[in-house]
Amino acid sequence: MDLTGMTVSHKKFGEGTIERQENGIMTIKFKVKTADFRYPDAFEKFLEIEDKSVEEQIMSECMAATQAKAEAARISELRYSQGKKPPVAPSMAKAQAPAAAATHQPASEKEEDKPSPEQAETTASVAAATVEPEAAEPKQPAPQKEREEAQQAAPAPKKPKPASSSKKRNIAFKCAFCDGGRTDTEFGYNGICTDLVLKHNVARLKRPTCIVEGSYCAKFTAGEITRSELDSKTKEQAALCPECSMLTTWRAGAGFEKVTKPKLIRKVRTNSLCALTTRSVEREKEDERYIFAAFLIGEYSEGDDVNESYVMANPEYKITMTPEESGSIRFWDYYQNEHNPTEAKWGSGLFRYLSDEDSEKMLKDILAVKKGKPDEAQAKKMLDFFSADLAAGN
């Protein structure tokens, strides 16, 4: 399939455009560099494409290529079991070529496809088994008895490692700051923001949920309606941003790409942790992002091409921070960017996945903050349930 001109996303380089595709190699221009990738292999590891229908066709080609390789390996093994010498693997043939030939490999493969120690060990073993010394005499097929003894003496295949408990299946959302309904003990997110925060979110930060077409908050900021008219709209929940009722509905949505295309949540499950994060008017720096509420997921939808993905709280397992407590739980203490762990940069998108270990640590820290306070028991209840769920391997 010719993808020339299409937009793709790389986990390290970000968005890029496919400038050329020929002989199984795609040349992709990113903001930071231009690099080559093999087609369709790169879509199994490094690349994603916006068009889902095209993605399905690419995955079909990847599957077909994988099946072809498996069939070739099966035939090779069958020939070997019948006493025929298997052909030299293409990767082994390349290993025998001059080192200078390596410079002709696509740049992305040299950077991204570097084999792990286990892969390197496996490759070396295959090479030793398939590449014959030049001066060696042609070997005759080993008798059946010798082959059986050799197979019995061979080390048993390694068992697959169990799934890591650090699997990223929890989630954190980036929320526009909302002080609607804020008191000394209630954080907010339960009504329309004050004038100061409205102007901050709409005019200065231009929050997408605050300036969406038809937004009454944007109309008020522009002087098109009065504050009393805006307040009257609190009864029309559909006309307000999600943040205005977030701690009433206990629902967080994944948002949309390019206004109409829903972002999809794929990794969460029931009883995963969801953390709600924000930055206030007083604490605007990204490294000051903090968690104002958390809950265990009771319901979720992965969404589709039309409907937004979302998560909702299990009503038995939810907790909020007070304004005084809010700065105690900083988001960047529990999340690190994959390619730059020391940088506090969220970038685009409304959600990030969290590991089980970091999520459990967050709940422990929330319990420490709540110690001696009315909702200490609720914090402990959430932590105990989450930890027990992990211990059970769920």
Backbone hydrogen bonds, N-H to C=O, Kabsch-Sander energy under -0.5 kcal/mol:
donor,donor_aa,acceptor,acceptor_aa,energy
3,L,1,M,-0.6
5,G,18,I,-3.6
6,M,3,L,-2.5
8,V,16,G,-2.6
9,S,48,E,-2.9
10,H,14,G,-2.9
11,K,46,F,-1.3
14,G,10,H,-1.8
16,G,8,V,-2.5
17,T,29,K,-2.1
18,I,6,M,-2.4
19,E,17,T,-0.8
19,E,27,T,-2.5
20,R,27,T,-1.4
22,E,25,I,-2.2
25,I,22,E,-1.7
26,M,37,F,-3.5
27,T,20,R,-3.0
28,I,26,M,-0.6
28,I,35,A,-3.1
29,K,17,T,-2.7
30,F,28,I,-0.7
30,F,33,K,-3.1
31,K,15,E,-0.7
35,A,28,I,-2.4
37,F,26,M,-2.4
39,Y,24,G,-2.5
42,A,38,R,-2.2
43,F,40,P,-2.1
44,E,41,D,-2.0
45,K,41,D,-0.6
45,K,42,A,-0.7
46,F,42,A,-2.5
47,L,42,A,-2.2
48,E,9,S,-1.8
50,E,7,T,-1.2
52,K,50,E,-0.7
55,E,51,D,-2.2
56,E,52,K,-2.0
57,Q,53,S,-1.4
58,I,54,V,-2.4
59,M,55,E,-2.6
60,S,56,E,-1.8
61,E,57,Q,-1.9
62,C,58,I,-2.5
63,M,59,M,-2.5
64,A,60,S,-2.3
65,A,61,E,-2.5
66,T,62,C,-2.5
67,Q,63,M,-2.5
68,A,64,A,-2.2
69,K,65,A,-2.2
70,A,66,T,-2.3
71,E,67,Q,-2.4
72,A,68,A,-2.3
73,A,69,K,-2.3
74,R,70,A,-2.3
75,I,71,E,-2.5
76,S,72,A,-2.2
77,E,73,A,-2.4
78,L,74,R,-2.3
79,R,75,I,-2.5
80,Y,76,S,-2.0
81,S,77,E,-2.5
82,Q,78,L,-1.1
83,G,80,Y,-1.9
84,K,79,R,-3.2
92,M,89,A,-0.8
93,A,89,A,-2.2
94,K,90,P,-2.1
95,A,91,S,-1.4
96,Q,92,M,-1.1
96,Q,93,A,-0.5
97,A,93,A,-0.6
97,A,94,K,-1.0
101,A,98,P,-1.7
102,A,99,A,-1.8
103,T,100,A,-1.6
104,H,101,A,-1.8
105,Q,102,A,-1.6
108,S,36,D,-1.0
109,E,106,P,-0.7
110,K,106,P,-1.5
111,E,107,A,-1.6
112,E,108,S,-3.3
113,D,109,E,-1.7
120,A,116,S,-2.8
121,E,117,P,-2.3
122,T,118,E,-2.3
123,T,119,Q,-2.9
124,A,120,A,-2.4
125,S,121,E,-2.0
126,V,122,T,-2.5
127,A,123,T,-2.7
128,A,124,A,-2.3
129,A,125,S,-1.6
130,T,126,V,-1.9
131,V,127,A,-2.6
132,E,130,T,-0.7
136,A,133,P,-1.3
147,R,143,P,-2.1
148,E,144,Q,-2.2
149,E,145,K,-2.2
150,A,146,E,-2.4
151,Q,147,R,-2.2
152,Q,148,E,-2.0
153,A,149,E,-1.9
154,A,150,A,-1.2
167,K,164,S,-1.5
169,R,167,K,-1.4
169,R,354,L,-0.7
170,N,354,L,-2.0
171,I,273,L,-2.6
172,A,352,R,-2.7
173,F,275,A,-2.5
174,K,350,L,-2.9
175,C,173,F,-0.6
175,C,277,T,-2.2
182,R,179,D,-1.9
183,T,186,E,-2.3
189,Y,178,C,-0.9
190,N,180,G,-2.3
191,G,244,C,-1.8
198,L,194,T,-2.7
199,K,195,D,-2.4
200,H,196,L,-1.7
201,N,197,V,-2.9
202,V,198,L,-2.8
203,A,199,K,-1.4
204,R,199,K,-1.4
205,L,200,H,-2.6
207,R,201,N,-2.7
210,C,207,R,-1.3
211,I,207,R,-1.5
212,V,208,P,-0.6
215,S,212,V,-2.2
216,Y,239,A,-0.7
219,K,215,S,-1.8
220,F,216,Y,-2.4
221,T,217,C,-2.2
222,A,218,A,-1.9
223,G,220,F,-1.4
224,E,219,K,-2.9
225,I,219,K,-0.7
230,L,226,T,-2.1
231,D,227,R,-2.9
232,S,228,S,-1.5
233,K,229,E,-0.6
233,K,230,L,-1.4
234,T,231,D,-1.6
235,K,232,S,-1.0
236,E,233,K,-1.7
237,Q,235,K,-1.0
239,A,236,E,-2.3
240,L,237,Q,-1.6
244,C,241,C,-1.0
245,S,242,P,-1.3
246,M,243,E,-1.2
247,L,189,Y,-2.0
248,T,245,S,-1.7
249,T,245,S,-3.0
250,W,246,M,-1.8
251,R,246,M,-0.5
252,A,311,V,-2.3
254,A,309,S,-2.4
257,E,261,K,-5.0
260,T,258,K,-2.3
261,K,257,E,-2.3
263,K,255,G,-2.6
266,R,264,L,-0.5
271,N,297,I,-2.9
272,S,269,R,-1.9
274,C,295,F,-2.9
275,A,171,I,-2.3
276,L,293,A,-2.8
277,T,173,F,-2.5
277,T,275,A,-0.5
278,T,290,Y,-2.1
284,E,282,E,-0.6
288,E,285,K,-1.8
289,R,286,E,-2.0
290,Y,278,T,-2.3
291,I,329,I,-2.6
292,F,276,L,-2.2
292,F,290,Y,-0.5
293,A,276,L,-1.1
294,A,319,I,-2.5
295,F,274,C,-2.3
296,L,317,Y,-2.5
297,I,272,S,-2.9
298,G,312,M,-2.5
299,E,312,M,-1.6
301,S,310,Y,-2.6
304,D,307,N,-2.0
309,S,263,K,-1.0
310,Y,301,S,-1.8
311,V,252,A,-2.1
312,M,299,E,-3.2
313,A,250,W,-1.9
314,N,296,L,-2.8
317,Y,314,N,-2.4
319,I,294,A,-2.5
321,M,292,F,-2.7
326,S,322,T,-1.8
328,S,325,E,-2.4
329,I,326,S,-0.9
330,R,328,S,-0.8
331,F,289,R,-1.9
332,W,289,R,-0.5
333,D,330,R,-1.5
334,Y,331,F,-2.2
343,E,340,N,-2.0
345,K,343,E,-1.3
350,L,254,A,-0.6
352,R,172,A,-2.1
354,L,170,N,-2.0
356,D,167,K,-0.6
359,S,355,S,-2.0
360,E,356,D,-2.6
361,K,357,E,-2.3
362,M,358,D,-2.1
363,L,359,S,-2.1
364,K,360,E,-2.0
365,D,361,K,-2.3
366,I,362,M,-2.4
367,L,363,L,-2.2
368,A,364,K,-1.9
369,V,365,D,-2.1
370,K,366,I,-2.1
371,K,367,L,-0.6
371,K,368,A,-0.7
373,K,370,K,-2.3
376,E,373,K,-2.1
379,A,375,D,-1.9
380,K,376,E,-2.4
381,K,377,A,-2.3
382,M,378,Q,-2.1
383,L,379,A,-2.1
384,D,380,K,-2.9
385,F,381,K,-2.1
386,F,382,M,-2.5
387,S,383,L,-2.8
388,A,384,D,-2.3
389,D,385,F,-2.1
390,L,386,F,-1.9
391,A,387,S,-2.6
392,A,388,A,-1.6
393,G,390,L,-1.9
394,N,389,D,-1.9
